[in-house]
Amino acid sequence: MSYATYSTLLYIWMAIGVVTFFYLLKVPAPFGRHTSLKWGPLIDNRLGWFIMEATVLFTFWLQAYPIITQGSVAEQVMAALFTLHYLNRAVIFPFRLHTKGKKMPVAIMFSAIAFNLVNGSALGYYFSHFADYPAAWMSRFGFIAGVLLFFSGMIINWSADNYLIHLRKKSETGYQIPRGNLFKQISCPNHAGEILEWGGYALLCWNLPALAFFVWTAANLVPRALAHHRWYKQHFEDYPKERKALIPFLL
């Protein structure tokens, strides 16, 4: 595949992401607190998370494995950061959840698998066919700033996830108002952190598939954060009125 064809396909994929963003503003993805039986058969929440998130690791490394022996140090760092995020998301995070007995629609799991197949393959294909990062790339301002944003977002995301996991006891299935750390300002610091993380990744990689990954991350998580915020306000009369959904003081 030529780079022209590859880039055209990615622009189309990003355009689909923009359409998806506007759709999800009206129809929240039906998993977690928004789970709906209208979406068909259900699967165990933790198993569904593992299957759909492990997919992206498999598809990425299926394409990108030459990086291990042939790639530059910069490419190996990029691959390692991507892998670090998804090892947590696929292997560690699902089995820490206190959601025993909860389920998600199989349709959502398969839609996430399709999403991960495209994004993981696109990024892996770029690294194995088009990437050409010199050693000096790691001294560029964009790379350094991107790494800082990536880890800042990861720390915010992981700490917020950890707070939410421990907010609910293992025997509990209901929801409570989170009140600590960044939750004082926004309803979804976990989503804000992940968006920041992939924005940093797009900056440090400075390539089209990483940008597409960021666009799709925002297309999924911005509407979800807004839906969570509305849900909190509808279900808790004492929910803090000054709290925003995703960006302190703004959104």
ChimeraX commands (.cxc) that place a marker at each C-alpha (Angstrom):
marker #1 position 0.00,0.00,0.00 radius 0.5
marker #1 position 1.35,3.43,-0.93 radius 0.5
marker #1 position 1.50,6.18,1.67 radius 0.5
marker #1 position -1.00,8.22,-0.35 radius 0.5
marker #1 position -3.58,5.42,-0.17 radius 0.5
marker #1 position -2.79,4.78,3.48 radius 0.5
marker #1 position -3.19,8.45,4.44 radius 0.5
marker #1 position -6.44,8.78,2.48 radius 0.5
marker #1 position -7.91,5.85,4.38 radius 0.5
marker #1 position -6.87,7.43,7.67 radius 0.5
marker #1 position -8.48,10.76,6.77 radius 0.5
marker #1 position -11.70,8.88,6.01 radius 0.5
marker #1 position -11.36,7.05,9.35 radius 0.5
marker #1 position -10.96,10.35,11.20 radius 0.5
marker #1 position -14.01,11.76,9.42 radius 0.5
marker #1 position -15.99,8.74,10.66 radius 0.5
marker #1 position -14.69,9.55,14.14 radius 0.5
marker #1 position -16.09,13.09,13.88 radius 0.5
marker #1 position -19.50,11.71,12.85 radius 0.5
marker #1 position -19.33,9.25,15.75 radius 0.5
marker #1 position -18.63,12.12,18.13 radius 0.5
marker #1 position -21.88,13.86,17.21 radius 0.5
marker #1 position -23.82,10.59,17.38 radius 0.5
marker #1 position -22.50,9.81,20.88 radius 0.5
marker #1 position -23.48,13.29,22.04 radius 0.5
marker #1 position -27.09,12.17,21.55 radius 0.5
marker #1 position -26.84,8.44,22.31 radius 0.5
marker #1 position -24.43,7.47,25.14 radius 0.5
marker #1 position -22.51,4.23,24.53 radius 0.5
marker #1 position -24.56,1.60,26.45 radius 0.5
marker #1 position -22.04,0.14,28.90 radius 0.5
marker #1 position -21.21,0.85,32.53 radius 0.5
marker #1 position -23.89,3.02,34.11 radius 0.5
marker #1 position -25.48,3.48,30.69 radius 0.5
marker #1 position -25.92,-0.24,29.95 radius 0.5
marker #1 position -29.14,-1.03,28.10 radius 0.5
marker #1 position -30.83,-4.35,27.36 radius 0.5
marker #1 position -32.01,-2.86,24.07 radius 0.5
marker #1 position -28.56,-3.56,22.63 radius 0.5
marker #1 position -28.94,-7.33,22.73 radius 0.5
marker #1 position -27.05,-10.13,24.55 radius 0.5
marker #1 position -24.70,-9.26,27.40 radius 0.5
marker #1 position -21.27,-10.49,28.42 radius 0.5
marker #1 position -19.43,-10.31,31.74 radius 0.5
marker #1 position -18.08,-6.78,32.12 radius 0.5
marker #1 position -14.52,-7.79,33.00 radius 0.5
marker #1 position -14.24,-10.43,30.29 radius 0.5
marker #1 position -15.59,-8.00,27.70 radius 0.5
marker #1 position -13.02,-5.38,28.73 radius 0.5
marker #1 position -10.17,-7.87,28.46 radius 0.5
marker #1 position -11.18,-9.17,25.03 radius 0.5
marker #1 position -11.74,-5.79,23.42 radius 0.5
marker #1 position -8.65,-4.10,24.86 radius 0.5
marker #1 position -6.28,-7.04,24.29 radius 0.5
marker #1 position -7.25,-6.87,20.60 radius 0.5
marker #1 position -5.35,-3.65,20.05 radius 0.5
marker #1 position -2.11,-5.07,21.48 radius 0.5
marker #1 position -2.36,-8.10,19.23 radius 0.5
marker #1 position -3.10,-6.10,16.08 radius 0.5
marker #1 position -0.46,-3.47,16.83 radius 0.5
marker #1 position 2.36,-5.97,17.38 radius 0.5
marker #1 position 1.23,-8.15,14.50 radius 0.5
marker #1 position 2.15,-5.23,12.25 radius 0.5
marker #1 position 4.87,-3.52,14.29 radius 0.5
marker #1 position 7.04,-6.46,15.45 radius 0.5
marker #1 position 10.02,-5.44,13.19 radius 0.5
marker #1 position 10.50,-2.48,15.57 radius 0.5
marker #1 position 12.04,-4.85,18.10 radius 0.5
marker #1 position 15.10,-5.55,15.95 radius 0.5
marker #1 position 15.03,-2.99,13.13 radius 0.5
marker #1 position 13.45,0.15,14.55 radius 0.5
marker #1 position 15.22,3.18,15.94 radius 0.5
marker #1 position 15.30,3.84,19.68 radius 0.5
marker #1 position 12.61,6.50,19.19 radius 0.5
marker #1 position 10.31,3.95,17.52 radius 0.5
marker #1 position 10.95,1.42,20.27 radius 0.5
marker #1 position 10.05,4.01,22.90 radius 0.5
marker #1 position 6.82,4.84,21.03 radius 0.5
marker #1 position 5.90,1.17,20.84 radius 0.5
marker #1 position 6.74,0.69,24.53 radius 0.5
marker #1 position 4.52,3.60,25.62 radius 0.5
marker #1 position 1.61,2.25,23.58 radius 0.5
marker #1 position 2.13,-1.22,25.05 radius 0.5
marker #1 position 2.38,0.13,28.59 radius 0.5
marker #1 position -1.01,1.78,28.34 radius 0.5
marker #1 position -2.75,-1.26,26.94 radius 0.5
marker #1 position -1.14,-3.78,29.26 radius 0.5
marker #1 position -2.81,-1.85,32.06 radius 0.5
marker #1 position -6.07,-1.40,30.17 radius 0.5
marker #1 position -6.38,-5.01,29.03 radius 0.5
marker #1 position -4.69,-7.11,31.73 radius 0.5
marker #1 position -4.67,-5.11,34.98 radius 0.5
marker #1 position -7.60,-2.67,34.98 radius 0.5
marker #1 position -10.49,-5.06,34.19 radius 0.5
marker #1 position -9.64,-7.46,37.00 radius 0.5
marker #1 position -9.32,-4.68,39.58 radius 0.5
marker #1 position -12.91,-3.54,39.00 radius 0.5
marker #1 position -15.45,-4.10,41.78 radius 0.5
marker #1 position -18.15,-4.94,39.26 radius 0.5
marker #1 position -18.87,-8.61,39.94 radius 0.5
marker #1 position -22.06,-9.63,38.16 radius 0.5
marker #1 position -22.15,-6.55,35.91 radius 0.5
marker #1 position -22.39,-7.02,32.17 radius 0.5
marker #1 position -21.95,-5.10,28.94 radius 0.5
marker #1 position -23.66,-5.60,25.56 radius 0.5
marker #1 position -21.81,-7.99,23.25 radius 0.5
marker #1 position -22.48,-5.44,20.48 radius 0.5
marker #1 position -20.40,-2.86,22.36 radius 0.5
marker #1 position -17.57,-5.35,22.81 radius 0.5
marker #1 position -17.51,-6.10,19.07 radius 0.5
marker #1 position -17.69,-2.42,18.14 radius 0.5
marker #1 position -14.68,-1.79,20.41 radius 0.5
marker #1 position -12.87,-4.75,18.82 radius 0.5
marker #1 position -13.47,-3.23,15.37 radius 0.5
marker #1 position -12.23,0.15,16.62 radius 0.5
marker #1 position -9.09,-1.43,18.05 radius 0.5
marker #1 position -8.45,-3.53,14.96 radius 0.5
marker #1 position -8.38,-0.43,12.78 radius 0.5
marker #1 position -6.43,1.85,15.13 radius 0.5
marker #1 position -3.93,-0.80,16.25 radius 0.5
marker #1 position -3.31,-1.99,12.70 radius 0.5
marker #1 position -2.98,1.55,11.33 radius 0.5
marker #1 position -0.38,2.51,13.91 radius 0.5
marker #1 position 1.52,-0.78,13.66 radius 0.5
marker #1 position 1.50,-0.63,9.83 radius 0.5
marker #1 position 2.94,2.87,9.93 radius 0.5
marker #1 position 5.83,1.80,12.14 radius 0.5
marker #1 position 6.65,-1.24,9.99 radius 0.5
marker #1 position 6.28,0.44,6.57 radius 0.5
marker #1 position 6.68,4.24,6.75 radius 0.5
marker #1 position 8.34,5.28,10.00 radius 0.5
marker #1 position 11.77,6.87,9.72 radius 0.5
marker #1 position 12.70,8.48,13.02 radius 0.5
marker #1 position 16.35,9.52,13.39 radius 0.5
marker #1 position 18.15,9.22,16.72 radius 0.5
marker #1 position 17.90,12.99,17.16 radius 0.5
marker #1 position 14.09,12.75,17.19 radius 0.5
marker #1 position 14.12,12.12,20.93 radius 0.5
marker #1 position 15.78,15.50,21.57 radius 0.5
marker #1 position 13.06,17.44,19.71 radius 0.5
marker #1 position 10.79,19.70,21.74 radius 0.5
marker #1 position 7.68,17.94,20.41 radius 0.5
marker #1 position 8.90,14.54,21.54 radius 0.5
marker #1 position 9.90,15.72,25.02 radius 0.5
marker #1 position 6.66,17.70,25.50 radius 0.5
marker #1 position 4.65,14.77,24.20 radius 0.5
marker #1 position 6.27,12.35,26.64 radius 0.5
marker #1 position 5.54,14.73,29.53 radius 0.5
marker #1 position 1.90,15.07,28.45 radius 0.5
marker #1 position 1.61,11.32,27.95 radius 0.5
marker #1 position 2.81,10.48,31.45 radius 0.5
marker #1 position 0.86,13.36,33.02 radius 0.5
marker #1 position -2.30,12.04,31.39 radius 0.5
marker #1 position -1.47,8.49,32.41 radius 0.5
marker #1 position -0.94,9.48,36.04 radius 0.5
marker #1 position -4.24,11.40,36.07 radius 0.5
marker #1 position -6.05,8.48,34.39 radius 0.5
marker #1 position -4.60,5.78,36.64 radius 0.5
marker #1 position -5.06,7.72,39.87 radius 0.5
marker #1 position -8.68,8.55,38.97 radius 0.5
marker #1 position -9.37,4.92,38.06 radius 0.5
marker #1 position -7.83,3.81,41.34 radius 0.5
marker #1 position -9.97,6.30,43.28 radius 0.5
marker #1 position -13.16,5.10,41.57 radius 0.5
marker #1 position -12.29,1.44,42.09 radius 0.5
marker #1 position -11.82,1.95,45.83 radius 0.5
marker #1 position -14.84,4.23,46.15 radius 0.5
marker #1 position -16.97,1.09,45.82 radius 0.5
marker #1 position -16.47,-1.82,48.21 radius 0.5
marker #1 position -16.17,-5.29,46.68 radius 0.5
marker #1 position -19.66,-6.19,47.87 radius 0.5
marker #1 position -21.24,-3.00,46.47 radius 0.5
marker #1 position -22.63,-2.44,43.00 radius 0.5
marker #1 position -24.11,1.05,43.30 radius 0.5
marker #1 position -22.63,4.46,42.55 radius 0.5
marker #1 position -21.46,7.24,44.84 radius 0.5
marker #1 position -20.35,10.82,44.33 radius 0.5
marker #1 position -16.56,10.94,43.94 radius 0.5
marker #1 position -15.11,13.86,45.88 radius 0.5
marker #1 position -11.32,13.61,46.05 radius 0.5
marker #1 position -8.44,15.04,44.01 radius 0.5
marker #1 position -9.44,16.25,40.53 radius 0.5
marker #1 position -12.97,15.02,41.14 radius 0.5
marker #1 position -13.42,18.26,43.09 radius 0.5
marker #1 position -13.29,20.16,39.78 radius 0.5
marker #1 position -14.53,17.69,37.15 radius 0.5
marker #1 position -16.73,14.62,36.99 radius 0.5
marker #1 position -14.40,12.54,34.80 radius 0.5
marker #1 position -10.68,13.08,35.39 radius 0.5
marker #1 position -10.13,9.49,34.22 radius 0.5
marker #1 position -11.40,10.45,30.76 radius 0.5
marker #1 position -9.61,13.82,30.81 radius 0.5
marker #1 position -6.35,12.04,31.65 radius 0.5
marker #1 position -6.73,9.54,28.83 radius 0.5
marker #1 position -7.47,12.27,26.28 radius 0.5
marker #1 position -4.38,14.18,27.48 radius 0.5
marker #1 position -2.35,10.97,27.30 radius 0.5
marker #1 position -3.17,10.28,23.65 radius 0.5
marker #1 position -2.80,13.96,22.76 radius 0.5
marker #1 position 0.73,13.69,24.11 radius 0.5
marker #1 position 1.28,10.48,22.15 radius 0.5
marker #1 position 0.18,12.16,18.91 radius 0.5
marker #1 position 2.60,15.01,19.63 radius 0.5
marker #1 position 5.61,12.81,20.41 radius 0.5
marker #1 position 5.00,10.55,17.40 radius 0.5
marker #1 position 3.90,13.36,15.07 radius 0.5
marker #1 position 2.37,10.97,12.57 radius 0.5
marker #1 position -1.08,10.50,11.02 radius 0.5
marker #1 position -2.16,7.24,12.75 radius 0.5
marker #1 position -1.30,8.64,16.19 radius 0.5
marker #1 position -3.40,11.71,15.34 radius 0.5
marker #1 position -6.24,9.44,14.24 radius 0.5
marker #1 position -5.95,7.58,17.53 radius 0.5
marker #1 position -6.25,10.86,19.42 radius 0.5
marker #1 position -9.24,12.00,17.32 radius 0.5
marker #1 position -11.08,8.76,18.04 radius 0.5
marker #1 position -10.18,8.87,21.73 radius 0.5
marker #1 position -11.70,12.35,22.01 radius 0.5
marker #1 position -14.69,11.34,19.86 radius 0.5
marker #1 position -15.48,8.55,22.32 radius 0.5
marker #1 position -14.52,10.09,25.66 radius 0.5
marker #1 position -15.74,13.69,25.41 radius 0.5
marker #1 position -19.38,12.62,24.87 radius 0.5
marker #1 position -19.01,9.92,27.53 radius 0.5
marker #1 position -17.74,12.43,30.08 radius 0.5
marker #1 position -20.67,14.74,29.29 radius 0.5
marker #1 position -23.10,11.82,29.63 radius 0.5
marker #1 position -21.57,10.84,32.99 radius 0.5
marker #1 position -21.86,14.42,34.19 radius 0.5
marker #1 position -25.55,14.57,33.25 radius 0.5
marker #1 position -26.11,11.19,34.91 radius 0.5
marker #1 position -24.54,12.33,38.18 radius 0.5
marker #1 position -26.70,15.47,38.25 radius 0.5
marker #1 position -29.86,13.48,37.51 radius 0.5
marker #1 position -29.21,10.83,40.19 radius 0.5
marker #1 position -27.75,12.93,43.03 radius 0.5
marker #1 position -29.58,16.02,44.24 radius 0.5
marker #1 position -26.52,17.14,46.20 radius 0.5
marker #1 position -24.10,16.81,43.27 radius 0.5
marker #1 position -21.71,19.81,43.35 radius 0.5
marker #1 position -23.13,22.49,41.05 radius 0.5
marker #1 position -19.77,24.13,40.40 radius 0.5
marker #1 position -18.23,20.89,39.09 radius 0.5
marker #1 position -17.64,20.60,35.35 radius 0.5
marker #1 position -17.60,17.44,33.22 radius 0.5
marker #1 position -14.14,17.31,31.69 radius 0.5
marker #1 position -12.17,20.59,31.83 radius 0.5
marker #1 position -12.01,22.55,35.11 radius 0.5
marker #1 position -14.05,25.81,34.99 radius 0.5
marker #1 position -14.84,25.36,31.27 radius 0.5
marker #1 position -16.60,22.16,30.14 radius 0.5
marker link #1:1,2 radius 0.2
marker link #1:2,3 radius 0.2
marker link #1:3,4 radius 0.2
marker link #1:4,5 radius 0.2
marker link #1:5,6 radius 0.2
marker link #1:6,7 radius 0.2
marker link #1:7,8 radius 0.2
marker link #1:8,9 radius 0.2
marker link #1:9,10 radius 0.2
marker link #1:10,11 radius 0.2
marker link #1:11,12 radius 0.2
marker link #1:12,13 radius 0.2
marker link #1:13,14 radius 0.2
marker link #1:14,15 radius 0.2
marker link #1:15,16 radius 0.2
marker link #1:16,17 radius 0.2
marker link #1:17,18 radius 0.2
marker link #1:18,19 radius 0.2
marker link #1:19,20 radius 0.2
marker link #1:20,21 radius 0.2
marker link #1:21,22 radius 0.2
marker link #1:22,23 radius 0.2
marker link #1:23,24 radius 0.2
marker link #1:24,25 radius 0.2
marker link #1:25,26 radius 0.2
marker link #1:26,27 radius 0.2
marker link #1:27,28 radius 0.2
marker link #1:28,29 radius 0.2
marker link #1:29,30 radius 0.2
marker link #1:30,31 radius 0.2
marker link #1:31,32 radius 0.2
marker link #1:32,33 radius 0.2
marker link #1:33,34 radius 0.2
marker link #1:34,35 radius 0.2
marker link #1:35,36 radius 0.2
marker link #1:36,37 radius 0.2
marker link #1:37,38 radius 0.2
marker link #1:38,39 radius 0.2
marker link #1:39,40 radius 0.2
marker link #1:40,41 radius 0.2
marker link #1:41,42 radius 0.2
marker link #1:42,43 radius 0.2
marker link #1:43,44 radius 0.2
marker link #1:44,45 radius 0.2
marker link #1:45,46 radius 0.2
marker link #1:46,47 radius 0.2
marker link #1:47,48 radius 0.2
marker link #1:48,49 radius 0.2
marker link #1:49,50 radius 0.2
marker link #1:50,51 radius 0.2
marker link #1:51,52 radius 0.2
marker link #1:52,53 radius 0.2
marker link #1:53,54 radius 0.2
marker link #1:54,55 radius 0.2
marker link #1:55,56 radius 0.2
marker link #1:56,57 radius 0.2
marker link #1:57,58 radius 0.2
marker link #1:58,59 radius 0.2
marker link #1:59,60 radius 0.2
marker link #1:60,61 radius 0.2
marker link #1:61,62 radius 0.2
marker link #1:62,63 radius 0.2
marker link #1:63,64 radius 0.2
marker link #1:64,65 radius 0.2
marker link #1:65,66 radius 0.2
marker link #1:66,67 radius 0.2
marker link #1:67,68 radius 0.2
marker link #1:68,69 radius 0.2
marker link #1:69,70 radius 0.2
marker link #1:70,71 radius 0.2
marker link #1:71,72 radius 0.2
marker link #1:72,73 radius 0.2
marker link #1:73,74 radius 0.2
marker link #1:74,75 radius 0.2
marker link #1:75,76 radius 0.2
marker link #1:76,77 radius 0.2
marker link #1:77,78 radius 0.2
marker link #1:78,79 radius 0.2
marker link #1:79,80 radius 0.2
marker link #1:80,81 radius 0.2
marker link #1:81,82 radius 0.2
marker link #1:82,83 radius 0.2
marker link #1:83,84 radius 0.2
marker link #1:84,85 radius 0.2
marker link #1:85,86 radius 0.2
marker link #1:86,87 radius 0.2
marker link #1:87,88 radius 0.2
marker link #1:88,89 radius 0.2
marker link #1:89,90 radius 0.2
marker link #1:90,91 radius 0.2
marker link #1:91,92 radius 0.2
marker link #1:92,93 radius 0.2
marker link #1:93,94 radius 0.2
marker link #1:94,95 radius 0.2
marker link #1:95,96 radius 0.2
marker link #1:96,97 radius 0.2
marker link #1:97,98 radius 0.2
marker link #1:98,99 radius 0.2
marker link #1:99,100 radius 0.2
marker link #1:100,101 radius 0.2
marker link #1:101,102 radius 0.2
marker link #1:102,103 radius 0.2
marker link #1:103,104 radius 0.2
marker link #1:104,105 radius 0.2
marker link #1:105,106 radius 0.2
marker link #1:106,107 radius 0.2
marker link #1:107,108 radius 0.2
marker link #1:108,109 radius 0.2
marker link #1:109,110 radius 0.2
marker link #1:110,111 radius 0.2
marker link #1:111,112 radius 0.2
marker link #1:112,113 radius 0.2
marker link #1:113,114 radius 0.2
marker link #1:114,115 radius 0.2
marker link #1:115,116 radius 0.2
marker link #1:116,117 radius 0.2
marker link #1:117,118 radius 0.2
marker link #1:118,119 radius 0.2
marker link #1:119,120 radius 0.2
marker link #1:120,121 radius 0.2
marker link #1:121,122 radius 0.2
marker link #1:122,123 radius 0.2
marker link #1:123,124 radius 0.2
marker link #1:124,125 radius 0.2
marker link #1:125,126 radius 0.2
marker link #1:126,127 radius 0.2
marker link #1:127,128 radius 0.2
marker link #1:128,129 radius 0.2
marker link #1:129,130 radius 0.2
marker link #1:130,131 radius 0.2
marker link #1:131,132 radius 0.2
marker link #1:132,133 radius 0.2
marker link #1:133,134 radius 0.2
marker link #1:134,135 radius 0.2
marker link #1:135,136 radius 0.2
marker link #1:136,137 radius 0.2
marker link #1:137,138 radius 0.2
marker link #1:138,139 radius 0.2
marker link #1:139,140 radius 0.2
marker link #1:140,141 radius 0.2
marker link #1:141,142 radius 0.2
marker link #1:142,143 radius 0.2
marker link #1:143,144 radius 0.2
marker link #1:144,145 radius 0.2
marker link #1:145,146 radius 0.2
marker link #1:146,147 radius 0.2
marker link #1:147,148 radius 0.2
marker link #1:148,149 radius 0.2
marker link #1:149,150 radius 0.2
marker link #1:150,151 radius 0.2
marker link #1:151,152 radius 0.2
marker link #1:152,153 radius 0.2
marker link #1:153,154 radius 0.2
marker link #1:154,155 radius 0.2
marker link #1:155,156 radius 0.2
marker link #1:156,157 radius 0.2
marker link #1:157,158 radius 0.2
marker link #1:158,159 radius 0.2
marker link #1:159,160 radius 0.2
marker link #1:160,161 radius 0.2
marker link #1:161,162 radius 0.2
marker link #1:162,163 radius 0.2
marker link #1:163,164 radius 0.2
marker link #1:164,165 radius 0.2
marker link #1:165,166 radius 0.2
marker link #1:166,167 radius 0.2
marker link #1:167,168 radius 0.2
marker link #1:168,169 radius 0.2
marker link #1:169,170 radius 0.2
marker link #1:170,171 radius 0.2
marker link #1:171,172 radius 0.2
marker link #1:172,173 radius 0.2
marker link #1:173,174 radius 0.2
marker link #1:174,175 radius 0.2
marker link #1:175,176 radius 0.2
marker link #1:176,177 radius 0.2
marker link #1:177,178 radius 0.2
marker link #1:178,179 radius 0.2
marker link #1:179,180 radius 0.2
marker link #1:180,181 radius 0.2
marker link #1:181,182 radius 0.2
marker link #1:182,183 radius 0.2
marker link #1:183,184 radius 0.2
marker link #1:184,185 radius 0.2
marker link #1:185,186 radius 0.2
marker link #1:186,187 radius 0.2
marker link #1:187,188 radius 0.2
marker link #1:188,189 radius 0.2
marker link #1:189,190 radius 0.2
marker link #1:190,191 radius 0.2
marker link #1:191,192 radius 0.2
marker link #1:192,193 radius 0.2
marker link #1:193,194 radius 0.2
marker link #1:194,195 radius 0.2
marker link #1:195,196 radius 0.2
marker link #1:196,197 radius 0.2
marker link #1:197,198 radius 0.2
marker link #1:198,199 radius 0.2
marker link #1:199,200 radius 0.2
marker link #1:200,201 radius 0.2
marker link #1:201,202 radius 0.2
marker link #1:202,203 radius 0.2
marker link #1:203,204 radius 0.2
marker link #1:204,205 radius 0.2
marker link #1:205,206 radius 0.2
marker link #1:206,207 radius 0.2
marker link #1:207,208 radius 0.2
marker link #1:208,209 radius 0.2
marker link #1:209,210 radius 0.2
marker link #1:210,211 radius 0.2
marker link #1:211,212 radius 0.2
marker link #1:212,213 radius 0.2
marker link #1:213,214 radius 0.2
marker link #1:214,215 radius 0.2
marker link #1:215,216 radius 0.2
marker link #1:216,217 radius 0.2
marker link #1:217,218 radius 0.2
marker link #1:218,219 radius 0.2
marker link #1:219,220 radius 0.2
marker link #1:220,221 radius 0.2
marker link #1:221,222 radius 0.2
marker link #1:222,223 radius 0.2
marker link #1:223,224 radius 0.2
marker link #1:224,225 radius 0.2
marker link #1:225,226 radius 0.2
marker link #1:226,227 radius 0.2
marker link #1:227,228 radius 0.2
marker link #1:228,229 radius 0.2
marker link #1:229,230 radius 0.2
marker link #1:230,231 radius 0.2
marker link #1:231,232 radius 0.2
marker link #1:232,233 radius 0.2
marker link #1:233,234 radius 0.2
marker link #1:234,235 radius 0.2
marker link #1:235,236 radius 0.2
marker link #1:236,237 radius 0.2
marker link #1:237,238 radius 0.2
marker link #1:238,239 radius 0.2
marker link #1:239,240 radius 0.2
marker link #1:240,241 radius 0.2
marker link #1:241,242 radius 0.2
marker link #1:242,243 radius 0.2
marker link #1:243,244 radius 0.2
marker link #1:244,245 radius 0.2
marker link #1:245,246 radius 0.2
marker link #1:246,247 radius 0.2
marker link #1:247,248 radius 0.2
marker link #1:248,249 radius 0.2
marker link #1:249,250 radius 0.2
marker link #1:250,251 radius 0.2
view
